[in-house]
């Protein structure tokens, strides 16, 4: 959402970007590090919405009780391979430094296949960047993710719905998927994979936040 003279891909390279039309969000196309392949909202966590319609996007956002008046998209590439597109939708008062207190949706449209177990494993590795995480908590969160997430195929959409103070719900191709994770700390760590300053992909974060004026 995962040669000696070659540049370090972790910094992210903007291959192309086009201004949004009045009905389409701005899109940014990025090259990022290979470890993001395992992530896949990316998931996250890891992203995708290469060809979703505005109506479909509004439907997902409505399920989160988030007014989809501001959205952004970013396409993640790894060594030339398209991995996923991520779409972030939030209200007008959304700020990056307070994302844990705001309702929003992060939808990923996968362009490659991933197993739920691989998404969960990589997600926990990324969530560790947010601070200490003991083995028992990491295992519990990993098991929750494995239960909450599906295996994905190219074209599948996985939407994370952030409910401040409550946790995260998931939609799979626009439909409710299994049980929500009712843990606000988990939700902050999970969405921090993409939105927190400590993300391993700062260029992707900036591409999602800048069009919203939230970076």
Secondary structure, DSSP 8 states (H G I E B T S, - for coil): ---TT---GGG-EEEEEE---TTS-EEEEEE--TTHHHH----------SS--HHHHHHHHHHTT---SEEEEEEEEETTEEEEEEEEEE-TT--GGGGGGS-EEEEEEESS-B-HHHHHHHHHHHHGGGS---HHHHHHHHHHHHHH---B-TT-EEEEEEETTTEEEEEETTEE-S--B--HHHHHHHHHHHHSTT-S-HHHHHHHHGGGT--
